[in-house]
């Protein structure tokens, strides 16, 4: 995500109608805002907002266990406020959970689950489609929805052996028990699933800080006799993390991700070097994650970074962004940490040259591969591996110039990251150059008339997608779309320097979740890229002149 070598492309001329002073002032306001959300030790500890999915599961679990407390009233109020949500799945989840809590049979038919699952699958990568469909079935099942005719246990009812990271393994086990209860199945597969769920210690901890998975585990155990006390205590553990609006979040925290991406954006915008060094030190201290037992099947990424210090599951995205930031701020001071992180990253590269998100042998993903390429750019010894990864990206570019969905609802997320990865290619790498040109063309052609971009072509412009589009076209040769995007962003900045709009990050894919600062960070990164590439936009913020 960081700025590519600015000496290679010629500077873009200042776009017509763009005021350098306005851009610098807007950048300075946003730098100050992001800086204000950074703790004294350099970490960004942003809080995840409530989501309907987890909140509906929490309310139905309270009804299932007969739990009545002030927390229940706050949760009911939160869900009532989402019964008219524009999102069809949220509407159904909120309404059905409220009916279950009132002691009424929600009713409905098995076609509802199939319809909602089909809607979800259109926004998820193909390789997780079966897993995600069964998850939707399981969630709706605990809310009283009959199962569709194609409902079956994951893995066709066999004991799974495929490479799978811890979170997916626990999710698969929870879905197995939830669906087995609805289907009336009990066998060695369900016994193995029960062992996996109990290994998360659900009575005393929200495993991996993953509230959604904690809820699925508790619902699975609630349908298995002999675990009533575990469920009761696990619910009490969850209630300690209820948000002030009455709902529950997807995850409890993502400190490493917020710190690394926020640091990269601040660095690009020219923020105070002392602040950046504190952030780098905080990030280096969090390498490796929590020392918890891994429940992954296959060789998991270890020795890199997880999304937060309380999380054991390392991943390519967090590791790549952390490496980029440490290398940008002080590669000498963090040389050992960087060296170990690079080795951790390379250990999970696939035979096809691509990188998965979590576990060696899992499906390679374009967005994760682009992230890894950018992290490996400063390391000459990794050049052959990086070139193989760039070839994977070229092989997997779609006809319209795009890539399969990654961990964002915005189509432009993968596009901008692959375009930055292409900046690391050698001058004679024609395939990467052609890939970059196709990315620039599709981004340019899908820019809205107002200067911004939406999450999909034709969608209304939003802050995050416009930031991704601006970053991409900062590496092209035409200043006009850059100027239009800058103008759009300048007009949307709030009085406190921040930005808004719909969230783009998804987990589990394709369910969106929201950390408010993760809207501001891409916009700041985009302004930093414009600062580096567009003539007359350089200097400021550090002391802000």
N, C-alpha and C positions, 0 to 999 in steps of 0.2 A: 504493500500500500504506500510505501514511502516514495519520495521524489526520485525519479530516475536521474541518471547523470545529465545535468542541465547543459553540459557542453556539447552534447551530441546533436540535438535538434536546434535549429536556428530559432531565436525568440520570435514569438508571434507579435505582430504589431498590435497596438492598443485598439480594441474594437471601437468603432464609431459609437458615440453616445455614452461610453463608460467613463465615469470619473474616477481617476486613481485615488483621490482623497476619500471618496465614498467607500470604495472597496477596502482601503486600509482601515478606515474607521469601523466598518462593519466587522472586519476581521479582528480588530482589536477588541471590540465589544464581545465577540464570541470567544476569543481567547480568555478574556477576563471571566466570562461565565463558566467555561469549562474548568479554568483554574480554580474558581470558587468551589467547585464540587470535588476538588482533590484534597484529601486529608493531609495533615502535616507530614506524615511519613511518605507521601508520594502516591499512595494507593487511591484509586477511585472506587468507592463503595456505594454504587448506585443500587437502588432497590427495585426489584421487579414488581410491576403492578398486578393487580388481581386479574383473573381470567375466568370466563364463564365455565370452561371445561372442568377445571379443578374445583370450582365453587359448587357446581352441580353435583359432582361426585362427593364432595364433603357433606352437603346437605342430605343427600340420599343415605350416606353412611350414618349420619346422626339419626335419621329416621329408622334405619335398619337396627341400630343398637339401642334405640329408645333414649338417646341423649337429649336432654333439654337443659338449656343454659342461655344466658344473655347472648352468647356467641351465635346461637341458632337464630335469634331474632335479627341480628345484624346481617347474617348471611342471607336470610329470607329477603330482607330489604334490598340487598345487593342484586339478587337474582330477579326480583320483581322489576327492578329497573332495566333488565335486559330482555324482558319478554317480547318487546317490540324491536329487538335488534335487527338491523339490516342483514345480518349474517344468518342464513337459514338454520345452520347447525346450532348456533348459539340460542336462537329462538326456541328450538326444540329442546335442547338441554335444559334451559332455564325453566320452561313450562312443565316439563316432565318431572324435574326435581321438585318443583313446588307442589305438584299433585301428589307425589310420593310422600312428601313431608306432611301433607294434609291428611294422609291416610286414604287417599282415593286411588283406585286403580287407574293408571294413566290411559289404558286402552291403546288403540292403534293397531296397525297390522305389520306383518313382516316386510312389506314393501317399503315402509318408511326407512328402515335401517339400510336396505339395499340402495335406495335413492340417495340418502345422505352420504353413504360410503362412496358412491359413484362420483358425487360432487367433490368429495375430498381428494379422490385419486387423481383427478385431472391436474392438480397442482403439486403432485409429488413425483419424485423420480421413479421410473419404472421398476427398478430393482427392489423397492420397498413396498410395492403396491399390495401384495398379498398380506404382508404384515400389517399395513395400515388399514386395510379393509377389515381384517379381523379385530383390530383394536376398536374401530368404530362400532362393530357388532357387540363387542364386550361392554363398552361404555353404555350403549343403549340398552343392553340386556339388564344391567344392574339398575337401570331406570325403568324397568318394566316393559320393555319393548320385545315382542316376539322375534325370534331369530329367523332370518331368511333361510330358504331351502339350501343354499350353498354354504351355510355355516358349518365349519369343521374345525378340529383342533389344528393348531399350527404344525407345520411339517408333516401334514397328512397323518397325524396321530402317532408318528414314530418319535423315538428319542432323538432330539436334534444334535447334529455334530458339526454343522457348518460354522465357518469363522464368524464370530459375532461378538461385539463389544458388550461390556457389562450391562449398560443400560438396556440394550436391546434384548439381552439374555433374560434379564429380570422382567422386562415387559412381556416377552414371549411366555415366560412361566406364569405370570399373573393372568394373561389372556387364556392360557391353557386351562387353568383352574376355573376361571369365570365361565368359559364356554362349556367346560366339562360338566359343571353343575347344571347348566341349562339343558345340555344334551343328555344328561344322565349317564355319563361315562366316568369310570374310575379304573385305572390300570397303572402299570409301572411308569408310564409317561407322566401321569398326574402326580405320582409319588415323587418322581425326580423334580417336577416343578415345585412341589411343596418344599422340598429340601432347599432349592434355590431361594425361594421367598423367605424362608426362616433365616437364611444366612445374611439377610439385610438387617437383622435385628430391629424389626419394625416397632417393637414395643417402646424402645427408648430413644430412637433417633430417626430423623428424616434422612434416610440413606442418600448419600451423595448430594444432600441439599435439594433433592429432586422431589418436589411436592406431588407432582402428577404420579410418579411411580410409587410413592408411598401410599397414595390413595388407591391405586390399582392393586397393590399388594394387600392392603387391608380389606378391600372388597373381596378379593380372592380368598383370603383367610376366613372372612365372615361366612362364606359358603361351605367351609370345611369344619366339621364338628371338632371340638376340643381346643379351639383357638380363640374362644370368646374373650378371655382375659387379655391376650395379646392385642386383639382388635381394640378393646376398650382403652388400653394404655396407649396404643398407637394413635388413636384419635385424640386423646389428651395431649400427646406430644405435638400433633399437627396444630391443634388449636392455639398453641403458643405463637404461631406464625400467621395468625389471621391479620389481614391488613385493616387499616383504619376505615376503609369503605365497606368492610364486612366480608369481602371476598378473600380468595386464596390465590397465590401466584403459581406460575409454572415451576419456577425454581426459586430458591431462597437468595442466591447471590451469584454474580459473575465478575468478581473483583479483578481477576487476571485479564479477562477479555476487555473490560472497560478501561483498565489501566494501560494495556498495550495499544489498543486502538486509539484511545484518547491521547496517549503519549505520541504516537505517530502523527496524529493530526496537529497537536501542539508544536511538534518539531517542524512540521511542514510550514506552519504559520509563523515560525520565528519566535516562539515563546522563550521565556527566561531559561537559560541553560541550567541554572541551579535547580529549578523546578524539574526539568527533564532528568537531571542526574538523580534526584530523589525518587522519581517515578521508576527509573531504571533499577535502582537499588531495591525498591519494593518488589519489583517484578522478578528480579534475579533471586530474591529470597524465597519466592513462592514456587520455584521450579520443582517439579516432581509431583506436587499435590499431596493430598492426605495419604498417610501410610495404611490404607485399608486393604483388605484382601480383595484381589481381583476376581470377578466372576465372569470374565471374558472367556470365550472359546476361541482359541488361537492366540497368536503372539500379539499382545496389545502394545501400543506405543508407550514406552516408559522412558523416564529421564528427560521428558520434555515438559510441557505445561498443560495443566487442566484449566477449566474455565474459572476456577476459584481455589484458594488454598484448602478449603474443606472437602474438595472433590478429588477422588483418586484417579478417575478416568482421564488420562492424557489424550490429546487430540492434535491432529495436524494443523488445524486453523489457529488455535491458541499458541501452539509451539512456533508456527511460522511468524505470526505477528510479534510475538515476544522476541524472537531472534532478530527480526527486522529492526525493532525499536532499540534493542541493546547495541546492535551493530551501528545504528545511526548516531546514538548518543555517545557511547564510549566503548569502542570495540577492544581497546587495550585493557581497560579495567575489568571487562567482563569476558575476556578471551577464553578462559576455561569453561565458563558457563555456556558460552556460544558454541565452543567445540563439542561439548557433550550434547547440546541441543541439536546440532546438525547431525551428529551420529544417530541420535534417537529418531530423527526425521527420516534419514536414509534407510533405516532398518525396516521401515514399513512400505517402502516403494514397491509397487507391483511389477510383475514381469512385463506388463504392457507399457511400463514407463510412468504410469499414473500413480496417484496417491489416493488411498481411502481416507475416511475421516478418522478412524480409530484403530483398526486391527489389520495386520498383515494378512493378505489373502482375501479380504473383502473387496467389493467392487470399487474400482478407481473412479474418482469423481473429478470433473473438469475444474470446479471452483477450488477444491482442495489442492489439486495439482498446481493450479496457478499460484496459490498461496505458497506452496513449497518452493516453486521455481523462484519467486521473489526473495524468499529467505536464503536460498542457495546462491543467489547471484554474486555475492562478494567472495565466494570460495572457489578459486581456480581448480582445486583438486576435485570438486564436485561437478565440473563442467560436463563430462560425459553423461552423468546421471541427469543433469539439468536438461541437456539437449534431448535426451530420450523422453523426458517429461514434456518438453515443448512439442515433440513429435506426436505424443499422445493427444495433446490439445488440438493440434492440427487435424488429426485423424477423427476427432470427435466433434468438430465444429459442424453445426447443422447448416442446411442449405440457405437459410435466411441470415446466416452469420452468427446466430446465437448458440447457446449451449443448454443442456438439460437443467432443470431447476436444481439449485443448490440449497443453501440454508437461508434463503431470502425469498420473499414473495415477489420482489422486483426482478424482472428479467435483466435489468441492467447491472445487477450485482456481479454476476459471473462475467458479463461483458467487460466491465471496467477492470476486474482483477486479471482476466486473461490478457487484456491489452497491456497492463503493466508488466505482466510476465514476459510478453513479447519484447519489451524494452531490454531484456537481458540477452536476447539472441545475438549471435554474431552477425556481422555485416553481410556475410555470404549465405545466411540462412533464409532462402527465398520462401520456404513454406511458412515460416513464422511471419515474414513480412506480408505475405498474401493473407494470412489469417488476420493480422492486425488491420489490414486495409478493409477486409470484409466487416470487421467489427466496427470500424469508424463509419463505414457506409450505412450499416443498419442503424447505428445510433443517430447519425445525422438525419436519416430519412424518417425516423420515428419521433423526432423532436416536435412537440406541439407548437401550434401557432403562437402561443403565449410565451414561448421560450423555454418552457420546462418539459419534463417527461413524466409519464405515469408509470405505474408498475408493469403494465402491459400496453402495447400499442393501442392508442385510442382512449386509454384511461385518462382521467383528469390529472394534471400535473401535481406532483407532491414533492416535498422537500428532499426526501432521501433519494428518490429516483433521479431528481434533477441534479443532485450532487454527484451521483454515479455517472450520469451522462456528461456533466461538465468535466469530470476527471478524464473520461475517455477522450473527449475532443480537445482537451489541452495537449494531447499527443498527436493531433492531426495538424493540418496546415492552413485551415480556414478560420480566421478570427471571428467571423460573423456569428456562428452558432454559439461560440464561447461568450460573446458579448450579450446575446439574447438570454443565455442561461444565467449569467452573472446579474443581469438586470432583474430577472425573475426572482432570484434569491435575495437580492438587496431589498426588494419590495416586500418580502415576507418576513423579514427579521422582526422579532418582537422588541419591545422597549428595553427588556433586560438583556438583550443580546442573543437570546435563544431562538430556537426554531420549533416547529410542531409538525402536525400531519400524521397520517396513519403509520403504524409500525411496519417494518418489513421483515424482521427476523422471525424464523419459524422453528418450533421444536415442540414435540417431535414433528417432523415435516408432515403436512404443510400448515400446522396450526400456529398462527401468529401470536407472539408475546411482546411485551413492551417494557423496556427500560428507557425512560424518557431521554436520558443523555445520549442514548444510541441513535437519536435523530440528530442531535447537535454535532456529534463527532464526525459523521460523513460530510456534513456541510463544511465544517472547519477544514477537513482534509481537502475538500474540493477548492476552497479558497486558497489553501496552501499550494496546491498544484497550479492554480492560476497565477499566484504570486511568483512561482518559479519559472513559468513559461512565457507569460505575457509581459512585453516591454512596458516599463514605467509602473508596474505594480509591485516591484521589489521593496525590500526593507520594511520598516515598522515591524510588527508589534512590540518586541521585547521592551524597549523603553517607551514606545509609542510616541512618535513625534507629530 
